[in-house]
Amino acid sequence: MLKLLGKKIGMTQTYLPNGSSNAITIVKLFDNIVIDVKERNNEVNNIKIGFNKLLSNKSVSKSVVGFFKSKNIPTYKFTKESLTSINFKPEIGSSIDLASIIRVGEKISVQGVSSGKGFAGVMKRWNFRGLEASHGVSVSHRSHGSTGQRQDPGKTFKGKKMAGHLGCDNITVSNLKVSFIDNENSVIGLYGSIPGNNGQNIVIKLKNI
């Protein structure tokens, strides 16, 4: 499964001849430069890819800069490792051509961090129905009710659905169909929505490699 790093640009829509619309998410892919290729047990290749080339090395440690210098490759801000088939073995320093690995109509997976929504109650966070609107209930209409038991075991178990922080979770959306590919600008369109805000980095997973 090859992993590429991209950035969520925004959303748009296309219209079909019957008048219905399809939501499309625009994703900008970074420069996918192969940094290192290692073979594992003659079965798979461990490929390391760099993204977003840096103009200055001030924000990177000396050990990381030394690694890139040993490969005669410019320093990149992000790196990602993935296990691919033994047949996929690109050259170190080369750029992966999007047209050769992604096709229109192909289904891919996207991993990202969901939008943070701060502290939320149980009705918004877990879709609880809340307490009764009348019949003696006062002030606590949107509360979650009881959280524990009696004297035995006398505690609230871990994982109990309660109010708390909502969002900022790693979410993977599978089987998103590719709508279009712009090789010149390294932009692809995906049917549907993906997690995260506009401008946030995401990981694209290609299963067929």
C-alpha positions in Angstrom: 0.0 0.0 0.0 1.7 3.2 -1.2 1.1 6.3 1.0 1.2 9.8 -0.5 0.9 13.1 1.4 -1.5 15.8 0.1 -3.4 18.9 1.2 -7.1 19.4 1.3 -7.9 22.4 -0.9 -11.7 22.6 -0.6 -14.9 21.2 -2.1 -16.9 21.8 -5.2 -19.6 20.0 -7.1 -20.5 18.7 -10.6 -23.9 18.3 -12.2 -25.1 15.3 -14.1 -27.4 15.5 -17.1 -30.4 14.6 -15.0 -29.8 17.7 -12.8 -28.4 15.9 -9.7 -25.1 17.0 -8.2 -22.1 15.2 -6.9 -19.8 16.6 -4.1 -16.1 16.6 -5.0 -13.1 17.3 -2.7 -10.0 18.8 -4.3 -6.7 17.5 -3.1 -3.3 19.0 -3.8 -0.5 16.4 -3.8 3.0 17.4 -2.7 6.2 16.5 -4.6 6.5 12.8 -4.1 10.2 12.2 -4.3 11.6 8.7 -3.5 14.2 9.0 -0.7 15.0 5.4 0.1 14.0 1.9 -1.0 14.7 -1.2 1.1 13.7 -4.8 0.2 12.1 -7.0 2.9 12.3 -10.8 2.8 12.1 -10.7 -1.0 8.4 -10.1 -0.7 7.7 -6.3 -0.2 9.6 -3.1 -0.6 9.8 -0.5 2.2 9.7 2.9 0.3 10.3 6.2 2.0 9.0 9.3 0.2 9.6 13.0 0.9 7.1 15.8 0.5 7.2 19.6 0.6 10.8 20.6 -0.2 12.4 23.1 2.3 14.2 26.2 1.1 16.1 26.4 4.4 17.4 23.8 6.8 17.0 26.0 10.0 13.9 24.1 11.2 15.4 20.6 10.7 17.8 18.8 12.9 21.4 18.1 11.7 20.9 14.4 11.7 17.9 14.7 9.3 19.9 17.1 7.1 22.8 14.7 7.1 20.5 11.8 5.9 19.3 13.8 2.9 22.9 14.9 2.1 24.0 11.2 2.1 21.3 10.5 -0.5 22.2 13.6 -2.6 18.6 14.8 -2.2 17.2 18.2 -1.1 15.7 18.3 2.4 12.0 17.7 2.7 9.7 18.8 5.5 7.6 15.6 5.6 8.5 11.9 5.0 6.3 8.9 4.8 7.2 5.2 4.7 5.0 2.5 3.2 5.2 -1.2 2.2 4.6 -1.9 -1.5 4.7 -4.9 -3.7 8.1 -6.2 -4.8 7.4 -5.2 -8.4 7.2 -1.5 -7.5 10.8 -0.4 -7.1 11.4 3.2 -8.2 14.8 4.8 -8.3 16.1 6.9 -5.4 15.7 10.6 -6.2 13.0 10.1 -8.8 9.5 11.5 -8.7 6.5 9.3 -8.8 4.3 10.0 -11.8 0.6 10.4 -10.7 -0.7 9.3 -14.0 1.0 5.9 -13.7 -0.3 5.1 -10.2 -3.7 6.8 -10.0 -6.5 6.5 -12.6 -9.9 8.1 -13.0 -12.6 5.9 -11.5 -10.2 4.1 -9.1 -11.1 3.8 -5.4 -8.6 5.0 -2.8 -8.5 5.6 0.9 -7.8 8.9 2.6 -6.7 9.4 6.2 -6.9 12.7 8.0 -7.5 14.5 11.3 -11.1 15.5 11.8 -12.0 19.1 12.7 -11.8 20.0 16.3 -15.1 21.1 17.9 -14.0 21.7 21.5 -15.9 20.5 24.5 -19.3 18.9 23.5 -22.1 17.4 25.4 -23.3 13.8 25.0 -26.2 14.7 22.6 -23.8 16.3 20.1 -20.8 14.0 20.8 -22.6 10.6 21.0 -26.1 11.3 19.6 -27.8 10.7 23.0 -31.5 11.6 23.0 -31.3 13.4 26.4 -33.7 13.2 29.2 -37.5 13.8 29.2 -38.7 17.2 28.2 -41.2 17.3 31.1 -42.4 15.0 33.9 -40.3 16.5 36.6 -37.0 16.9 34.7 -35.5 20.3 35.4 -32.3 22.0 34.2 -30.8 18.7 33.0 -32.7 18.0 29.8 -29.5 17.5 27.8 -27.6 15.5 30.4 -26.4 11.9 30.0 -28.0 10.4 33.1 -26.4 7.8 35.3 -22.8 6.9 34.6 -22.0 4.2 37.2 -23.5 1.4 39.3 -24.3 0.8 42.9 -21.8 -0.2 45.7 -20.6 -3.1 43.5 -18.5 -2.3 41.4 -18.9 1.3 42.6 -17.1 3.0 39.8 -17.4 4.3 36.3 -15.7 2.1 33.7 -13.2 3.5 31.2 -14.7 4.2 27.8 -18.0 5.3 29.2 -19.7 7.7 26.7 -19.7 11.1 28.4 -19.3 14.7 27.6 -15.8 15.7 26.5 -13.5 16.8 23.7 -15.0 16.3 20.2 -13.0 16.1 17.0 -9.2 16.0 16.3 -9.4 12.2 15.7 -7.5 10.2 13.1 -10.2 9.1 10.6 -9.8 6.9 7.5 -12.4 7.1 4.7 -12.3 4.2 2.3 -13.5 3.6 -1.3 -13.4 7.2 -2.5 -13.7 7.3 -6.3 -11.3 9.5 -8.2 -13.2 12.1 -10.3 -10.4 13.7 -12.3 -6.6 14.0 -12.3 -4.6 17.2 -13.1 -1.0 16.0 -13.6 0.4 19.5 -14.4 -0.8 20.9 -11.0 -0.6 17.6 -9.1 -4.3 17.9 -8.2 -6.9 15.2 -8.0 -10.7 15.3 -7.3 -12.4 12.7 -5.1 -16.2 12.1 -4.9 -17.4 12.7 -1.4 -15.9 14.4 1.6 -12.7 13.7 3.6 -11.9 14.6 7.2 -10.2 17.9 8.2 -10.3 21.6 7.5 -9.2 23.2 4.2 -5.4 23.4 4.1 -4.8 20.4 6.3 -2.5 17.6 5.4 -4.0 14.2 4.5 -2.6 10.8 3.6 -3.7 9.0 0.4 -3.5 5.2 0.5 -3.2 3.3 -2.8 -4.1 -0.4 -2.2 -3.1 -1.7 -5.7 0.6 -0.9 -5.3 
